[in-house]
Amino acid sequence: MRSFWMKSAAVFGLCLLPMTAGAQQAWQPTRQIKAIVPFPAGGGTDLMGRLVAKGLSDRLGQQVYVENIGGANGSIGVQAVQRADPDGYTIGVLSDGPMIVNPALYPNNPYQTLRDFIPVAMINRFPSLLTAHPSTGIKSIADLLKVAKEKPGTLNYSSGGIGNFSHMGLELLAHQTGIKIVHVPYRGIGPATQAILTGEVQLLYNNVATSLEHVKAGKTNGLAIGEAKRMAGLPDMPTIAETVPGYEFSAWIGLYVPAKTPAPVVARLSKEIAAFLEDPATKKYFADQFITASYKDGPDFAAYIKDELVKWDGVVKTAGIKVQQ
């Protein structure tokens, strides 16, 4: 009898081998994949969405196409990802604003980042540059802090809207230094940029690629970047952290899928994002456009998100930022 059970167990184990091996095989999509970008075409998130879609299409052997679903600070597009079937055929290329700032801004935000989504991979950062209109005479972060402390509330800055990275970058600076500066929101980063170029406002925190052309033309003064360390492509440009220790903020983008998406799907997508970022063509494009690759796998990305949610909840509450729902 013992011999019978031992033989039966061995046969049963052999029967399980194909099933186990199959379960561990890498996911291979069999139809096209939709990548949702929660903003209109033309912005930084859309740019990264299209780069990622092309990179994943090449690596997965199936077309990945972008669908732009804008509105409500990115919330509408994010909810479209949230409601999608968790099968790998709808992914979200989502920025920090709707995933990190919105939950702090909106008391009744319709989603929770770490409950309703699986973070697949962090993709990149958009290093940003704080600039001042030449009429202010401000040429450094030290100059800015001096004026702001001597004349609280007299300096103003434009942004692409409440909760936009251009808003939160200066809110973080105010939070860490105790200065009082006035926020002037615009309908998008384009009008916000025009505002500083015409002298309508005095300060703007915007991505390096856009800001640098105006600095080089003498239309604005470049003060410092928001990265933790100086950038290789801009070795003479200081960081804000050199004057305000601990300051670090740039807009960033990650890849997400709906909760309950199978682990093999998540693993394959994360692996291909890592490969996309290592591609020489990607590296060259990023260097030319002052974009920083910032890959984190799922667990590391989730841990980063957890810390960011706590940080920005504190900034929003301390600053008393309110939005109408």
N, C-alpha and C positions, 0 to 999 in steps of 0.2 A: 504493500500500500504506500509506504514511504517513497519507494522508487517511482511509483505512478505519479504522485504529487510533485516530486522533483522534476520529472520529465514534463509534466503538464505546465509547471511554472516556467520552465525554460522555453517551451513552445509559445506560451502566452507572452513572455517577454520579447521573443523574436517578432511576434505579431505587432507589438507596440512600437518597435523600432522605426518603421516607416512613418507612423503617425507622429512620433516625437520629432523626428528629423524634419518632417514637413512643417510642423508647428514652429520650428526654429528658423525656417528659411526666411530670407529677406523678402519683404513685401515688394511685389512687382505690379504697378498699376496697369489696368487693361483698357482704360479710357482716359479722356482728357480731364484735367484738374483745374478747378476754378480757384484763383488767388484773389481774395477780396482785399482791396485797399480802401480804408474808410475816409478818404478825402478825394476831392476832384483831381483830375489829371493835371500834371504840371508841377506839383510840389515835390518835396524831398521824399516823402513816403511813397508817392507814385513812382518816382524814379527808381527807388530801391525795389519796389514791387515788380517792375518790368525787368530789371536786371536779374532778380531772383527767379522770375518766371522763365526767362531765357535759359539761365543756368540749370534749373531743375528739368526743363524740357529736354535739354541735351543729355542729362544724366539718367533720367527716368525712362526715356524712350517714349514718352507721351507728351502731348502738348499741354503746357500750363499757361492759361490765359488770365489776364487781369480784368477784374470787374470793379470799377470805382463806384462806391456807395457812400456819398458824403452826407453831412448833416450832423447837427448837435454835437459839435466838438469831436466828431469821429464815432459817436455812440451808435448811430444807426448802422454803420458798416460793421462795427464790432458785434452788435446783436445779430446781424445776419450770419456771422461765423458761429455765434453761440447756438443758433437754431438749426444749423446745418446737420445733416446726418454725420455721425462720427465714423466715417469710413475712409478718410484720407483724400476724398475727392473734392473737398472744400477746405482750403487753408486760409489763414489770415496773415497778411504782412502788415503788422500793426505797430504803431509808434508808442512812445512812452506816455504821451498826452492822454489818449483815451484809456489806456490800460493802467496808468499809475496816478495821474492827476485827477481824472474824472471821478474816481471813487471817493476822493477827498472833497472835491468841489460840490458834488450833487448828493444831498442827504438820502435821496431815493434812487440812487444809481441802479439801473435795471440788471446789472450783472456784477459778479465778483470775480476778479481776475484769476485767482488761484482755485476757485471752486468750479467755475464754468468753462475753463480752458486748460489745456495742457501746454505749457511752454515747451516748444520743440528746440529752439536754438535762438540765442541772441546773435544778431547779424553784424550790426555796425553802429558807429557813433558818427554824428555830424559835428565835428569840432566847431565851436562858435567864438565869435570875436565881439568884444564890447567896444563900441565906437562912440565918439562925441562929435558934435558939430564944431567946426573950428572957431566959431564966434564965442564959445564958452571959455576958450583958453585952456581947457582940460586936455592934458596929454598923457596922463598916467592914472592908475588906480589911486595912487596917493593924492593926486590933485582932486580927483572925484570925491574921495572921502573927506578931504579938507573943506571943499565947498559945501558938501551935503551936511556936514556937522556945524559949520559956521552959519549956514542959511537953510535950516531944515524946511523941506517942502517947496523949495524954489526950483529944483531941478525936476524935469519931467522926461519921460521916455515913452516911445511908441512900441506897440506890439501887434502881432497878427491876430489878437483877440484874447479874451480871458481864458486862461489855461494853456495858451500856446507857449511853446518853449521860450519864445522871445519875451514873454511875460514872466514865466516862472524863473528864468535865469536871473533877472534882476530882483525878483522877490526873494530868491535865495540869498543874494548878496545883501539885501536890506536886512534879512533875517539874521545873517551871521555878523553883521557890523552894527546894527541898530540905527542905521541912517533912515531918513524919511525922504522918499522921492515919489513923484506923482506918476501914476500909470495912465497912459492915454491909449486905449485899445482902438484898433482899426479893423476893417473887414479884410483881413489877410495880410501877409507879410509884405506883399508888393506895395500897397498903400502906406504901410508902416515905414518902409524904406524911403519912399518919396517924402514922407514927413520930415525925416532927418536931413535929407538932401536939400530941402527948401528952408530948413531952419525952423520949421513949425514946432519941432520938438528938439531936445538937446542930446538925448542918448538913445542908442538902439543896441540890442543884443541879437545878433543874427549869425547865420553860418559863415564860416571863413571864406568859402568860395565866392559868395555874393558880396560880402563886406569888403574883401581885400581890393576889389577893382575900384571901389570908391575911395579907399584909403590911398591907393597908388595915384589916383587922379587928383588927390588933394581936397576932395569934397568932404571927407570926414577924417578924424584923427583916430588911429587904431590904438586902443589902450592896452588890452591884454586878452588872451584866449582863456576859455573855461576849462581846458584840459589840466590834468594833474601835473603834467610835465610839458616842457617846450616841445613843439613839433619839429621834426627833422626838416620839413620843407620851409619852416619859418623860425630859424634858430635865434633871430634877433628879437622876436616878439615875446615879451614876458607872459607869464601866466598870472591870472588873478590870485592864485594861491601863493605866489611869491610875496604878495602884500597882505592877503587874507588867508592865513594858513587853514587848510582843510576845505577850501572852496573847490568844487569840481562839478561842472554841469554841462552836458551837451545832450541834444536830442539823440535818441537812439531808437532802433527798430529791431523787432524780433519776429520770429515765425511761431504761430500758434495753431492749434487744431481744437475742435470741440472736445469737451470732457468725454471720457469713455472711448476715445479713439484707441484702437488696439496698439499694443506696445510695438509690434514689428513695423507698423506704419510710422510711428513716431521715431523709432530708431533709424529707419531708412531715410526719412526726410532730414533728420539731424546730421546723419553721415554725409548726405549730399550737399547740405549747406556748408559743412566744413570743407568739402572738396571744392565747392564753388569759390570760397574765400581764398583758397590756396592756388587757384588758377592764376598763372602769370598775367593773363589779360585783365582779370579782375584786379589784381594788385596794381597794375599800371594805371588803370582807370581811377581807382581809389586815390592813388598818389597824385594824379593830375588834378583831381577834383577836391583834394583835401578832405577825403573821407577816410575814417579809421575803421579797419576790420576789427571786430570785437566779438569773436565767436565764444559762446558758452554753450555747453551741452545742456540738455533738459534739466537735470538736477541742479547744476550750478546756476542756470538762468532762473529757475524757480526760487532759489535762495536769494539771489540778487533782487528779484521782484519783491520778495517779502520785506527786505530791508528798505527798498525804495518806497513801498506803500506806507511804511511807518514814517519815513523821513518827510515825505510830501504831505502827509496828513498833518504833521506838526507845523510845517511851513504855512499851509493854508489856514489852519486854525489860528496861529499866532498873528498872521497878517490880516485875519478877518475878511478873507476874500469871499464875496457872495456872488452868486449868479441866479438869474431867474430861470425857473424850470417851466 
